[in-house]
Amino acid sequence: MRLVPAGYHVPVHSTLGAAAGSWVEAFWLDERPVTTAEFLAFVRAHSRWRRSQVSPDVADAFYLAHWAGDLELGSRVRPRQPITFVSWFAARSYCGARDARLPTEAEWEWAAAPAGPEEQVEIRERVLAFYGRPRRPLPDAGASPPNRYGLRDQHGVLFEWVSDFEKSRAALEGRRKADRQLDAWCGGSAAGAADVEDYAGLMRHAFRSSLQARFALHHLGFRCARSAR
C-alpha cells in the first residue's frame, strides 16, 4: 500500500465549485488493483464467494463468468491481470478479509488527481483511449507508470469499485436538475462542473451512477484502502 496525504477534494460533478469540496484525511491505498491470482486465493479460502455458491443477492449472473470453473482460471485469464467480473459485495468482503476496506469516491478521486496541467492532458488521452476500447485485453496489474503517490493503473486500465458509489447516482440527479437551469443562460450541460476539462472524471462519475452493487462487469475491478490513523 501507498500513503496518500490529506487534502481538500472538490468533486468533479459539483455545481458549486470549491464550496462543495471536503477534507480527505490521509489514508493508505493499494499501489495497484487486486489481481486475479489474489482473488482466486480469496475464493479458495472463502467458499461462499465461489461462482457456483455465491448468492444471487450479492452477485449477478456474470460474477466470475470468465473463469473456467470455481477454482480454475482457464487459458484466457492471466493470474496477474486485474480481477474483474466481481460485485461490490465481493470486493468489500475481499478487502475486509485483509483488515482493509474499499476507498470512498473522494479518496479514490483525490489519489488519482493529476499533479498539474501536463499530467491532466496525458491522463485524459489515456482514459479516452480506454473508453474507445473498453473490452480490450487487460494488461498485468501495475503495468502503468506510477503517479506522484506511487499508485498505478488508476487511469486508462479499468473502472474500480468505491465504497460509496451510490452517492454518484444522487449527485448526478441533482446535477441534472441544476444543468437544466444553467442551460437557459450558459448553453452547456457541463457548465457547472468543478473542472469542465476533466471529462475523464465526469465519465467515471456517470459510470458509477449507473451501477448496482450486484453488478459484475468486464472492465470493473477494485483495490483496497486503510485509514492512516
Backbone torsions as a table, in degrees:
resi	resn	phi	psi	omega
1	MET	NA	154.1	178.2
2	ARG	-117.4	142.9	179.0
3	LEU	-83.1	125.9	176.0
4	VAL	-104.7	120.7	-176.8
5	PRO	-69.4	161.2	178.1
6	ALA	-66.2	156.4	178.2
7	GLY	-176.0	175.7	-177.6
8	TYR	-101.4	117.0	-176.4
9	HIS	-105.3	130.1	175.1
10	VAL	-109.1	116.5	-178.7
11	PRO	-59.6	139.6	-178.7
12	VAL	-66.5	-24.9	-178.5
13	HIS	-84.9	-1.5	-174.7
14	SER	-67.8	139.6	172.6
15	THR	-99.0	2.1	-176.0
16	LEU	-111.7	4.3	179.9
17	GLY	64.8	-143.4	-175.2
18	ALA	-61.1	-24.5	-178.8
19	ALA	-63.7	-22.1	-178.6
20	ALA	-95.7	4.5	-178.5
21	GLY	-75.7	173.0	179.3
22	SER	-146.5	154.7	178.9
23	TRP	-81.2	129.2	177.8
24	VAL	-106.3	119.5	178.1
25	GLU	-70.9	155.8	177.1
26	ALA	-58.2	143.2	-179.0
27	PHE	-153.5	165.8	176.3
28	TRP	-100.9	142.0	179.8
29	LEU	-138.8	139.6	176.8
30	ASP	-53.6	138.6	179.8
31	GLU	-62.0	-32.0	-176.3
32	ARG	-142.6	168.1	176.0
33	PRO	-64.0	156.5	175.0
34	VAL	-62.4	136.6	-178.0
35	THR	-88.3	165.9	176.6
36	THR	-62.6	-41.2	179.3
37	ALA	-61.5	-39.9	179.6
38	GLU	-67.1	-39.8	179.4
39	PHE	-72.1	-32.8	175.4
40	LEU	-61.3	-42.5	177.1
41	ALA	-61.7	-36.7	178.6
42	PHE	-64.7	-46.5	-178.3
43	VAL	-71.7	-25.4	172.9
44	ARG	-62.9	-40.4	-176.9
45	ALA	-84.0	-19.5	-177.0
46	HIS	-129.5	89.5	-170.4
47	SER	-63.2	-23.4	-179.1
48	ARG	-65.7	-15.7	179.6
49	TRP	-100.3	9.6	173.1
50	ARG	-74.0	149.8	-172.7
51	ARG	-56.1	-40.8	-176.5
52	SER	-78.1	-12.4	-174.9
53	GLN	-114.7	-10.6	-175.7
54	VAL	-67.4	141.2	179.6
55	SER	-73.4	139.2	175.8
56	PRO	-65.2	-12.1	176.8
57	ASP	-72.8	-21.0	-174.8
58	VAL	-120.7	1.0	177.5
59	ALA	-162.1	139.8	179.8
60	ASP	-83.3	-174.0	-173.0
61	ALA	-69.0	-12.8	-179.0
62	PHE	-92.0	2.0	-178.9
63	TYR	-57.8	119.9	-179.8
64	LEU	50.4	32.2	-176.4
65	ALA	-67.0	-20.2	-178.4
66	HIS	-84.7	-7.9	176.9
67	TRP	-78.9	154.9	179.1
68	ALA	-75.7	-24.6	-179.9
69	GLY	-167.3	-173.9	-178.8
70	ASP	-54.4	-44.0	-175.4
71	LEU	-127.1	23.6	-178.7
72	GLU	-129.3	124.1	-177.3
73	LEU	-77.2	-41.5	-175.1
74	GLY	90.2	173.0	-173.0
75	SER	-75.3	-18.4	-176.1
76	ARG	-90.3	-6.9	-176.1
77	VAL	-117.7	125.6	-179.8
78	ARG	-94.8	139.1	-178.7
79	PRO	-58.5	-31.0	-174.2
80	ARG	-91.0	-3.8	177.9
81	GLN	-76.4	155.0	179.0
82	PRO	-59.5	142.3	175.2
83	ILE	-70.4	135.3	175.0
84	THR	-135.7	-175.2	-175.0
85	PHE	56.7	41.1	175.7
86	VAL	-124.8	142.6	-179.5
87	SER	-80.3	167.5	175.4
88	TRP	-60.8	-39.4	179.3
89	PHE	-61.9	-43.0	179.9
90	ALA	-66.9	-42.0	179.0
91	ALA	-63.1	-43.5	179.1
92	ARG	-62.4	-41.3	179.8
93	SER	-66.2	-40.7	177.8
94	TYR	-59.2	-49.3	-179.2
95	CYS	-63.2	-39.6	178.0
96	GLY	-60.5	-35.7	178.4
97	ALA	-67.1	-18.1	176.4
98	ARG	-98.5	12.1	-173.7
99	ASP	56.7	40.5	179.5
100	ALA	-133.2	-167.0	-178.1
101	ARG	-154.5	169.3	170.7
102	LEU	-75.1	144.8	175.3
103	PRO	-70.1	154.4	171.2
104	THR	-74.4	165.2	176.6
105	GLU	-60.1	-42.5	-179.7
106	ALA	-62.2	-41.8	178.4
107	GLU	-63.5	-47.5	-177.5
108	TRP	-61.7	-46.4	-178.0
109	GLU	-68.3	-36.9	177.4
110	TRP	-63.2	-43.3	179.8
111	ALA	-66.8	-29.5	-176.0
112	ALA	-90.7	-7.3	-175.2
113	ALA	-61.6	138.1	-180.0
114	PRO	-67.8	151.7	-179.6
115	ALA	-76.6	-20.4	-178.8
116	GLY	-172.0	-179.5	-176.0
117	PRO	-59.1	-40.2	-178.6
118	GLU	-63.5	-44.5	178.9
119	GLU	-66.3	-33.9	179.3
120	GLN	-63.4	-41.2	178.2
121	VAL	-64.3	-43.6	179.4
122	GLU	-61.7	-44.4	179.8
123	ILE	-63.1	-43.5	-178.6
124	ARG	-60.4	-43.4	-179.8
125	GLU	-64.7	-40.5	179.8
126	ARG	-64.8	-43.1	-177.4
127	VAL	-70.6	-41.5	179.6
128	LEU	-65.1	-33.3	174.4
129	ALA	-64.2	-38.5	177.2
130	PHE	-65.3	-44.0	179.7
131	TYR	-62.1	-28.0	178.5
132	GLY	-73.0	-24.6	179.5
133	ARG	-138.1	65.9	-173.6
134	PRO	-67.8	-18.0	-177.5
135	ARG	-107.1	20.0	176.7
136	ARG	-68.6	160.7	178.3
137	PRO	-58.9	140.2	-179.6
138	LEU	-78.1	139.4	173.0
139	PRO	-76.4	171.8	172.4
140	ASP	-62.2	143.8	177.7
141	ALA	-61.8	135.2	179.2
142	GLY	87.8	10.1	-175.9
143	ALA	-77.9	-22.1	-177.6
144	SER	-81.4	158.4	179.5
145	PRO	-63.2	149.7	179.5
146	PRO	-74.0	151.4	173.0
147	ASN	-88.3	-167.5	-174.5
148	ARG	-64.5	-19.8	178.5
149	TYR	-100.2	3.3	-179.1
150	GLY	84.5	14.3	-178.8
151	LEU	-93.0	144.1	-177.0
152	ARG	-123.9	155.0	169.8
153	ASP	70.0	20.2	178.2
154	GLN	-80.2	-15.2	-177.6
155	HIS	-130.8	131.1	171.6
156	GLY	80.2	11.5	180.0
157	VAL	-114.9	-54.1	179.4
158	LEU	-165.3	168.2	169.7
159	PHE	-83.6	160.3	-179.1
160	GLU	-135.1	142.5	174.6
161	TRP	-65.1	144.1	168.4
162	VAL	-125.0	160.2	-172.6
163	SER	-65.4	-35.1	-173.4
164	ASP	-113.2	39.7	-176.3
165	PHE	-56.7	-27.9	-177.0
166	GLU	-67.1	-20.3	176.5
167	LYS	-62.5	-28.9	-178.6
168	SER	-62.2	-36.1	-178.9
169	ARG	-65.5	-45.6	179.8
170	ALA	-65.4	-41.1	-179.8
171	ALA	-66.2	-37.9	-179.7
172	LEU	-66.0	-39.0	178.1
173	GLU	-63.6	-42.4	177.3
174	GLY	-63.3	-38.7	179.7
175	ARG	-66.4	-40.2	179.7
176	ARG	-61.2	-40.3	178.0
177	LYS	-63.5	-43.6	179.1
178	ALA	-65.5	-38.9	-179.7
179	ASP	-63.4	-37.9	179.9
180	ARG	-63.1	-34.0	177.1
181	GLN	-74.1	-41.5	-178.9
182	LEU	-67.1	-32.2	-177.4
183	ASP	-57.2	-28.1	-176.7
184	ALA	-61.5	-31.1	-179.1
185	TRP	-129.6	-9.6	179.8
186	CYS	-100.6	-26.5	175.0
187	GLY	76.3	16.8	179.5
188	GLY	-159.3	139.0	-175.5
189	SER	-73.6	-13.5	179.0
190	ALA	-100.9	10.1	-172.3
191	ALA	-62.9	-28.3	-176.5
192	GLY	-96.4	3.8	-177.6
193	ALA	-65.7	152.2	177.8
194	ALA	-60.0	-34.4	177.7
195	ASP	-146.4	100.9	-174.9
196	VAL	-65.4	-16.1	178.9
197	GLU	-82.2	-14.0	-175.6
198	ASP	-85.9	66.3	179.8
199	TYR	-62.7	-36.8	-179.7
200	ALA	-60.6	-44.0	179.0
201	GLY	-65.2	-40.0	178.0
202	LEU	-63.2	-38.7	179.9
203	MET	-70.9	-36.0	174.3
204	ARG	-61.4	-43.5	-179.5
205	HIS	-63.5	-43.1	178.8
206	ALA	-63.9	-39.2	178.5
207	PHE	-63.1	-46.7	179.5
208	ARG	-59.6	-35.8	-177.9
209	SER	-67.7	-17.2	-179.4
210	SER	-92.2	-6.0	-172.3
211	LEU	-82.2	155.0	164.6
212	GLN	-123.9	151.7	-171.4
213	ALA	-62.8	-22.5	-179.5
214	ARG	-83.5	-13.8	-174.0
215	PHE	-61.7	139.7	173.4
216	ALA	-130.3	111.7	-170.0
217	LEU	-122.1	155.1	-177.3
218	HIS	-59.4	-37.2	-171.9
219	HIS	-111.4	26.5	-177.5
220	LEU	-125.7	114.4	178.0
221	GLY	-124.0	-149.7	-180.0
222	PHE	-169.4	167.0	169.0
223	ARG	-141.5	165.0	-174.4
224	CYS	-107.2	160.2	-178.8
225	ALA	-135.3	163.8	171.2
226	ARG	-143.5	146.3	174.1
227	SER	-69.1	146.3	-177.5
228	ALA	-75.7	-24.3	-178.3
229	ARG	-85.2	NA	NA
